[in-house]
Amino acid sequence: MNFAARLDKVETSAIRELFKLLGKPGIISFAGGFPDSAMFDVEGLREASRLALAEQPGAALQYGATEGYDPLRAELAAFLRAKGVERIDPSGLIVTTGSQQALDLLGKTLVDPGDKVIVEGPTFLATIQCFRLYGAEVISAPIDGEGVRVDRLEELIVQHRPKFIYLIPTFGNPSGALLGLERRRRVLELAVRHQVLVVEDDPYGDLYFDAAPPPSLLALSESVPGSRDWIAYCGSLSKVLSPGLRVGWLAAPSELLARATMCKQFSDAHTSTFAQATAAQYLKAGRMPATLAHVREIYGQRARTMGEALRRELGDAIAFTQPQGGLFFWARLTGAGGKLADASELARRAIGEGVAFVPGAPFFATEPDTSALRLSFATAGLEQIEEGVKRLARALA
């Protein structure tokens, strides 16, 4: 068949391909980016879906507005206000089929072939693929343990004049990094000074382990004059409630939101009204705070266990910053003691030892780091984490 030329710019996800290797019995996987299904609030969702059908069955089962189901938009606006976004109302956001659709809509509405987009290096792999699909030249801004390096980001803005900047400031995938308050302010100031849109992706912001993170860029924009006009915010219930609902949202300046809504009409008409009605009932019931407290405690325990095990079993052969939230460790093989420093080779050896992780190179749009790797602690119990890290150490030996 004669396929579209734009498909030449992307390739199948390295992570999805890795899953094909995970059928071996007894394998321990640190490879996925999924939340733990054992922590889904099944009873709460069952009751929410019952109420969705009991109270407004016609609305829950019928076609709906492209912008989203109004009761859910109201609940999402309240959810954001509780996190410090003061100037938000339901009309300021649209509901999307997961936050991944929000990113796709931004690509559709903003990217022309040859446009430049700046992302973190490393960043969410699907984002690189999405923006490239629309013809963007994707450029990496370096990060450290505290997120994107704002000094280098500004240099890249001046050099490339990007269409927009894409950041995951809070417990990023794959980096796990947390952008500090001062850097957040500086990012917003850059947006105003250079008149460039900043896309904030925030699927993990509620998954902190101890102290709450700084306010989102969207919330902080209230205190940086002019910056609200240059922020688009992508949110999701996937990591904190259920990815199967496929409920996300996009909050953005009105003109951009209108164009994104138009493109969504052409894509799927609207996000599932039944899923939206269920999510609205769940949020209305007030169960989310208890759900979040539970998952924060469990993920925090798992993250601490993995950090301790990595330090004990791999020692100076691996370097990482202990994550303060999210689902991931981002690490680098140091080659200390003559041990392996190539993460792709280690991944192959690790499968043989019965443990899987994702090499870090695919998460870079440019200049990949072949020593980097991503480890997820989300779906493994404490004993599995301990045993999995021991297997990883054997593979590295």
C-alpha positions in Angstrom: 0.0 0.0 0.0 1.0 3.6 -0.6 1.1 5.1 3.0 1.3 8.7 4.0 4.8 10.1 3.9 4.4 11.5 7.5 4.6 7.9 8.8 8.2 7.8 7.8 8.9 10.3 10.6 7.8 7.9 13.4 8.3 4.3 14.4 6.7 1.8 16.7 7.1 2.6 20.4 10.2 0.8 21.8 8.2 0.3 25.0 5.3 -1.4 23.3 7.7 -3.6 21.4 9.4 -4.6 24.7 6.0 -5.9 26.1 6.2 -8.6 23.5 9.1 -10.1 25.3 7.4 -10.2 28.7 5.4 -13.4 28.2 8.1 -15.5 30.0 6.6 -17.0 33.2 7.8 -15.5 36.4 9.2 -12.3 34.9 9.2 -9.2 37.0 8.4 -6.1 35.1 9.7 -2.6 35.9 9.0 -1.7 32.3 5.4 -0.4 32.3 4.0 3.0 33.0 0.7 1.8 34.2 -0.9 2.4 37.6 -1.5 -0.7 39.8 -5.0 -2.0 39.0 -5.2 -3.5 42.5 -5.5 0.0 43.8 -8.4 1.1 41.6 -11.4 2.1 43.7 -13.7 -0.4 42.1 -16.5 0.0 44.6 -16.5 3.8 44.2 -16.5 3.5 40.4 -19.3 0.9 40.5 -21.4 3.3 42.5 -20.5 6.2 40.3 -21.5 4.3 37.2 -24.8 3.2 38.9 -25.6 6.9 39.7 -24.7 8.0 36.2 -27.4 5.6 34.8 -29.9 6.2 37.6 -29.9 10.0 37.5 -29.4 11.0 33.9 -29.4 7.8 31.8 -30.3 9.7 28.6 -27.3 12.1 28.9 -24.9 9.3 29.9 -25.8 7.0 27.0 -26.5 9.6 24.2 -24.2 11.6 22.0 -22.7 14.6 23.8 -21.1 18.0 23.2 -17.6 17.9 21.8 -16.4 20.2 24.7 -17.5 17.6 27.2 -20.2 16.7 29.6 -21.1 19.8 31.6 -21.3 18.2 35.0 -17.8 16.7 34.6 -16.4 20.0 33.3 -17.8 21.7 36.5 -16.2 19.0 38.7 -12.9 19.3 36.9 -12.9 23.0 37.3 -13.5 22.6 41.0 -10.7 20.0 41.1 -8.3 22.5 39.6 -9.4 25.3 41.9 -8.7 23.1 44.9 -5.1 22.9 43.6 -4.7 26.6 43.4 -6.0 27.5 39.9 -8.1 30.4 40.9 -9.3 31.7 37.6 -10.9 28.6 36.0 -14.5 27.8 35.1 -16.0 25.0 33.1 -15.9 26.9 29.9 -12.1 27.2 30.2 -11.5 23.5 29.5 -12.5 20.7 27.2 -12.7 17.0 28.1 -10.5 14.8 26.0 -10.1 11.0 25.6 -7.1 10.8 27.9 -4.5 13.5 28.1 -2.8 11.8 25.1 -5.7 13.2 22.9 -5.1 16.7 24.3 -1.5 16.4 23.1 -2.6 15.2 19.7 -5.1 18.1 19.4 -2.2 20.5 20.2 -0.2 18.9 17.4 -3.1 19.2 15.0 -3.9 22.8 15.8 -0.4 24.2 16.2 2.2 22.3 14.2 3.0 22.8 10.5 5.7 20.7 8.8 9.1 22.2 9.7 7.9 23.9 12.9 10.2 23.5 15.9 9.0 22.2 19.2 11.2 22.1 22.4 10.7 19.2 24.8 12.7 18.0 27.8 15.5 15.6 27.2 14.3 13.0 28.2 10.5 13.2 27.8 7.4 11.2 27.2 8.1 9.0 24.2 4.6 9.2 22.7 4.9 13.0 22.7 8.0 12.9 20.5 6.1 10.6 18.1 3.0 12.7 18.1 4.6 16.0 17.3 6.9 14.4 14.7 3.8 12.8 13.0 2.6 16.4 12.3 6.0 17.4 10.8 7.7 19.0 13.8 11.4 19.2 14.4 11.6 18.1 18.0 14.5 19.6 20.0 15.6 18.5 23.5 16.3 20.9 26.3 18.6 19.3 28.9 17.4 18.5 32.4 19.0 17.7 35.8 17.6 16.3 39.0 15.4 19.5 39.4 13.9 19.4 36.0 14.5 21.4 32.9 17.6 23.7 32.9 16.0 27.1 32.4 19.2 28.8 31.3 19.6 26.3 28.4 15.9 26.4 27.7 16.1 30.2 27.0 19.1 29.7 24.8 17.2 27.2 22.7 14.1 29.5 22.5 16.3 32.3 21.2 18.1 30.0 18.7 15.0 28.1 17.4 11.9 30.3 17.9 9.8 27.2 18.6 6.0 27.0 18.0 5.7 25.8 21.6 7.5 24.2 24.6 6.3 20.9 26.1 7.2 20.2 29.8 6.2 17.7 32.4 7.3 19.8 35.5 6.0 17.5 38.2 7.4 13.9 38.5 8.0 13.6 34.8 7.9 10.5 32.6 10.5 9.2 32.4 12.7 11.5 34.5 10.7 11.6 37.7 12.1 15.1 38.2 10.4 17.8 40.1 10.8 21.4 38.8 11.4 23.7 41.7 9.3 26.8 42.4 11.9 29.3 41.3 12.4 27.5 38.0 8.7 27.4 37.4 8.5 31.1 37.8 11.4 31.6 35.4 9.7 29.3 32.8 6.5 31.5 33.0 8.6 34.6 32.7 10.3 33.2 29.6 6.9 32.5 28.1 5.9 36.1 28.5 9.2 37.5 27.4 9.5 35.4 24.3 5.7 35.2 23.6 5.9 31.4 23.3 3.3 28.9 24.4 4.2 26.4 27.2 2.3 23.2 27.3 2.2 21.7 30.8 1.5 18.0 31.0 0.5 17.0 34.5 -0.7 13.4 34.8 1.4 12.7 37.9 1.1 15.9 40.0 -1.2 14.3 42.6 1.1 11.3 43.2 3.5 12.9 45.7 4.9 10.9 48.6 5.6 13.4 51.3 5.4 17.2 50.8 3.1 18.4 48.1 4.9 19.7 45.0 5.0 23.4 44.1 1.9 24.8 42.3 1.4 23.8 38.7 2.5 26.3 36.1 -1.2 26.9 35.4 -1.8 27.8 39.1 1.4 29.8 39.3 0.5 31.8 36.3 -1.9 33.8 38.4 1.1 35.5 40.0 3.2 36.0 36.9 1.7 38.9 34.9 0.8 37.9 31.3 1.7 34.3 31.6 -1.8 32.9 31.7 -2.1 33.7 28.0 0.8 31.5 27.2 -0.1 28.3 29.1 -1.9 25.2 27.9 -2.5 22.6 30.6 -3.1 18.9 30.0 -4.7 16.9 32.9 -5.8 13.3 33.3 -7.6 10.9 35.6 -5.7 7.9 34.2 -2.9 7.7 36.8 -5.0 8.6 39.8 -8.4 7.0 39.2 -8.5 4.6 36.1 -6.9 4.7 32.7 -9.8 2.7 31.3 -12.1 5.7 31.7 -10.0 7.5 29.2 -10.8 10.9 30.7 -8.4 13.8 30.4 -8.8 17.5 29.8 -7.2 20.5 28.1 -7.3 24.0 29.7 -5.9 26.7 27.3 -6.5 30.2 26.1 -9.9 30.5 24.5 -8.8 30.8 20.9 -6.6 27.7 21.1 -9.4 25.8 22.9 -11.8 26.7 20.2 -9.5 25.3 17.5 -8.8 22.2 19.5 -12.5 21.6 19.9 -13.0 21.9 16.2 -10.3 19.3 15.6 -11.8 17.0 18.2 -15.1 17.1 16.3 -13.3 15.6 13.3 -11.5 13.0 15.5 -14.1 11.3 17.8 -17.0 13.8 18.1 -16.8 13.6 21.9 -15.2 11.6 24.7 -17.5 8.7 25.9 -20.4 10.3 27.7 -20.9 7.3 29.9 -17.2 7.5 31.1 -17.6 11.3 31.6 -20.8 10.8 33.6 -19.2 8.2 35.8 -16.1 10.4 36.4 -18.4 13.3 37.3 -20.3 11.2 39.8 -17.1 9.9 41.3 -15.7 13.4 41.8 -19.0 14.7 43.1 -19.1 11.9 45.8 -15.8 13.3 47.3 -14.0 9.9 47.2 -10.9 11.3 45.4 -9.0 12.6 48.5 -9.1 9.1 50.2 -8.1 7.4 47.0 -5.1 9.7 46.5 -4.0 9.3 50.1 -4.0 5.5 49.6 -2.1 5.4 46.4 0.4 7.9 47.6 1.2 5.7 50.6 1.6 2.6 48.5 3.7 4.1 45.8 5.8 5.9 48.3 6.7 2.6 50.1 7.5 1.0 46.7 9.7 3.9 45.7 11.6 3.9 48.9 12.1 0.1 48.7 13.4 0.3 45.1 15.8 3.1 46.0 17.2 1.2 48.9 17.5 -2.0 46.9 19.3 -0.2 44.0 21.8 1.3 46.3 22.4 -1.9 48.1 22.6 -4.3 45.1 24.1 -2.1 42.4 26.1 0.4 44.4 28.1 2.9 42.4 27.3 1.1 39.1 24.1 3.1 39.0 23.3 6.7 39.6 19.8 8.2 40.2 17.9 10.8 42.1 15.3 9.4 44.5 11.9 10.4 43.2 9.5 12.4 45.4 6.4 11.3 43.5 5.2 9.8 40.3 5.8 6.2 39.1 9.4 6.1 37.9 13.1 6.0 38.7 15.3 7.5 36.0 18.8 6.1 36.4 22.2 6.0 34.6 24.7 3.2 34.4 28.0 4.6 35.4 30.3 1.8 34.2 32.0 1.8 37.6 34.2 -1.2 38.3 34.2 -2.0 34.6 30.6 -3.0 34.7 28.2 -2.5 31.7 27.3 1.0 30.8 25.0 0.3 27.9 21.3 0.2 29.0 20.0 -1.6 25.9 22.5 -4.4 26.3 21.6 -4.6 30.0 17.9 -4.8 29.0 18.6 -7.9 26.9 20.6 -9.6 29.6 17.9 -8.7 32.2 15.2 -10.4 30.3 17.3 -13.6 30.6 17.5 -13.1 34.3 13.7 -12.6 34.6 13.4 -8.9 35.0 12.5 -6.1 32.5 12.9 -2.4 32.3 13.0 0.2 29.5 16.3 1.6 28.1 16.4 5.3 28.2 17.6 6.2 24.7 14.2 6.3 23.0 13.0 9.0 25.4 15.4 11.6 23.8 14.3 13.5 20.8 18.0 14.3 20.1 21.4 13.2 21.5 20.1 10.0 23.3 21.9 8.8 26.4 22.6 5.1 25.9 23.5 4.7 29.6 20.0 5.8 30.8 17.2 3.5 31.9 13.7 3.9 33.3 12.4 1.7 36.1 8.8 1.7 37.2 7.9 0.6 40.7 4.1 1.1 40.3 2.9 -2.5 39.7 5.4 -4.5 41.7 5.0 -5.4 45.3 7.8 -4.9 47.8 9.1 -8.4 47.6 9.0 -8.3 43.8 10.9 -5.1 43.8 13.6 -6.6 46.1 13.9 -9.7 44.0 13.7 -7.8 40.7 16.6 -5.6 41.7 18.7 -8.6 42.7 18.0 -10.1 39.2 19.1 -6.7 37.7 22.3 -6.8 39.6 23.0 -10.4 38.3 22.4 -9.2 34.8 24.9 -6.3 35.4 27.5 -8.5 37.0 
